[in-house]
């Protein structure tokens, strides 16, 4: 394509209604690249697994943490590429991720559950590649055939998840030029497939130690990654100040993580969300602030003649 092919028709833009913006997640458009950033073992893979299940099912079967208002009725294809996880581990995580179905009225009968399984089988494409080495890479030093193979695998997907980013490129994370090339490679994938592409990435050490894991700058390596993506969500630990604000005990705080939309180019900033991690399964759910106990009302004294208001006493005396 030539540069002139990209020129915008200003007259049409001023006289015709703009096209519908297709959001896959809050503030995250189709055909764009985003990132989920957090420290190791914070729950990134599980949150992505739950998000994938929701979109593939077309229902909040995994809690609807990020997907509540962005689901297609019949579900949509999701491709989940995992370079560090084994098939056995993902088997456990998949079953854990859909435990929420048990409490949903629409899936209380056998036929509805069977239809859900069929829908997930059709739409959810999980590739656990732990121990297989770098089968697929994007960006610096990547052969064109590898990119074509990845695009073919992700064809018609609504969402593509890359977990973790470090295993899918051979560039230097602290080199801005290298990371720009990596982002551009995933942008081509997003444009070619029409999918939203999420890159799972780690928090840098200084942000984690400073308790600033919710900031967009918390992403490890060059800032070119955060600058290049159009959307970034962060998982971080709940600090002592937040715990004190909500009356959270130290034991409970260890089970909580904070979810922030740290960067969203196409929407207003949202309030952070506290998530609780199940200690056994790792499944994330929205933490609800306990309601304050209502004040106990003291019993009223029995109404006697002396308890009557002054006006009533006067009338009684008359």
Residue pairs with C-beta under 8 A, 6 or more apart in sequence:
21 29
21 266
22 29
22 30
22 31
23 29
23 30
23 70
23 266
23 267
24 30
24 55
24 70
24 158
24 159
24 195
24 196
25 34
25 51
25 66
25 67
25 70
25 196
25 231
26 66
26 69
26 70
26 261
26 264
26 267
26 270
27 231
27 261
27 264
27 265
27 266
27 267
27 270
28 34
28 196
28 230
28 231
28 264
28 266
29 196
29 230
29 231
29 266
30 158
30 190
30 194
30 195
30 196
31 190
31 191
31 194
31 195
31 196
32 187
32 190
32 196
32 197
32 229
32 230
32 231
33 183
33 186
33 187
33 190
33 196
33 197
33 199
33 228
33 229
33 230
33 231
34 196
34 197
34 198
34 199
34 229
34 230
34 231
34 232
34 233
35 165
35 198
35 199
35 200
35 201
35 219
35 225
35 226
35 229
35 231
35 232
35 233
36 44
36 47
36 48
36 198
36 199
36 200
36 201
36 232
36 233
36 234
36 235
37 201
37 202
37 203
37 218
37 219
37 220
37 232
37 233
37 234
37 235
37 262
38 44
38 202
38 203
38 213
38 234
38 235
38 236
38 257
39 202
39 203
39 208
39 213
39 235
39 236
39 237
40 202
42 235
42 236
42 237
42 257
43 235
43 257
43 275
43 277
43 282
43 284
44 163
44 164
44 200
44 235
45 82
45 85
45 93
45 163
45 200
46 93
46 96
46 97
46 277
46 282
46 283
46 284
47 65
47 66
47 235
47 259
47 275
47 284
48 80
48 161
48 163
48 198
48 200
49 62
49 80
49 90
49 93
49 94
49 97
50 62
50 63
50 65
50 97
50 283
50 284
51 62
51 65
51 66
51 67
51 159
51 161
52 78
52 80
52 124
52 126
52 159
52 161
53 61
53 62
53 94
53 97
53 98
53 120
53 124
54 60
54 61
54 62
54 63
54 64
54 66
54 67
54 71
55 67
55 70
55 71
55 72
55 75
55 76
55 78
55 123
55 158
55 159
56 75
56 76
56 77
56 78
56 119
56 120
56 123
56 124
57 71
57 75
57 116
57 119
57 120
57 123
58 71
58 72
58 73
58 74
58 75
58 76
58 119
59 71
59 75
59 104
59 106
59 116
60 67
60 68
60 71
60 100
60 104
61 98
61 100
61 101
61 104
61 107
61 116
62 97
62 98
62 100
62 283
63 100
63 283
63 284
63 285
63 286
64 71
65 259
65 273
65 275
65 284
65 285
65 286
66 233
72 158
74 119
75 119
75 120
75 122
75 123
76 123
76 157
76 158
76 159
77 123
77 124
77 125
77 156
77 157
77 158
78 123
78 124
78 125
78 157
78 158
78 159
78 160
78 161
79 125
79 127
79 153
79 154
79 157
79 159
79 160
79 161
79 195
80 124
80 125
80 126
80 127
80 161
80 163
81 127
81 129
81 136
81 160
81 161
81 162
81 163
81 168
82 90
82 126
82 127
82 128
82 129
82 130
82 163
83 129
83 130
83 134
83 135
83 163
83 164
83 167
83 168
84 130
84 163
84 164
84 167
85 93
85 128
85 129
85 130
85 163
86 128
86 130
86 131
87 128
89 128
89 130
90 126
90 128
92 281
93 282
94 126
96 278
96 281
96 282
96 283
97 283
98 120
99 281
99 283
100 285
101 107
101 113
101 116
106 112
107 113
107 116
125 153
125 157
127 153
129 135
134 167
134 168
134 170
136 146
136 149
136 150
136 168
137 146
137 168
137 169
137 170
138 146
138 147
138 150
138 168
138 169
138 182
138 185
138 186
138 189
139 169
139 170
139 171
139 178
139 181
139 182
139 183
139 184
139 185
139 186
140 169
140 170
140 171
140 178
140 181
140 182
141 170
141 171
142 169
142 170
142 185
147 185
147 188
147 189
150 189
151 189
151 192
151 193
154 160
154 189
154 193
154 195
155 193
156 193
156 194
157 193
157 194
157 195
158 195
158 196
159 195
159 196
159 197
159 198
160 189
160 190
160 193
160 195
160 196
160 197
160 198
161 197
161 198
161 200
162 168
162 186
162 197
162 198
162 199
162 200
163 200
164 200
164 201
164 202
165 182
165 199
165 200
165 201
165 225
166 173
166 201
166 202
169 182
169 185
171 178
171 179
171 181
171 182
172 178
173 179
173 220
173 221
173 222
174 221
174 222
175 222
176 222
176 223
176 224
177 224
178 222
179 221
179 222
179 224
179 225
179 228
180 224
180 228
182 225
183 224
183 225
183 228
183 229
184 228
186 197
186 199
187 228
189 195
189 197
190 196
190 197
199 225
199 229
201 219
201 220
201 225
202 220
203 213
203 218
203 219
203 220
203 234
203 236
204 218
204 219
204 220
204 221
205 220
207 213
207 215
207 217
207 218
208 218
208 236
208 237
211 237
211 239
212 218
213 234
213 235
213 236
213 237
213 258
214 234
214 236
214 258
214 260
214 262
214 272
215 234
215 262
216 226
216 232
216 234
216 262
216 263
217 223
217 226
218 234
218 236
218 262
219 225
219 226
219 232
226 232
226 263
229 263
230 263
230 264
230 265
230 266
231 261
231 263
231 264
231 265
231 266
232 261
232 262
232 263
232 264
233 259
233 260
233 261
233 262
234 258
234 259
234 260
234 262
235 257
235 258
235 259
235 275
236 257
236 258
236 260
237 257
237 258
238 248
238 253
238 256
238 257
238 258
238 274
240 253
242 248
242 258
242 274
243 249
243 250
243 252
243 253
243 256
246 274
246 289
247 290
248 256
255 276
255 277
255 279
256 274
256 275
256 276
256 277
256 287
257 274
257 275
257 277
257 284
258 272
258 273
258 274
258 275
259 272
259 273
259 274
259 275
260 272
260 273
261 267
261 269
261 270
264 270
273 286
274 286
274 287
275 284
275 285
275 286
275 287
276 284
276 285
276 286
276 287
277 283
277 284
278 284
278 285
301 307
305 313
305 316
308 316
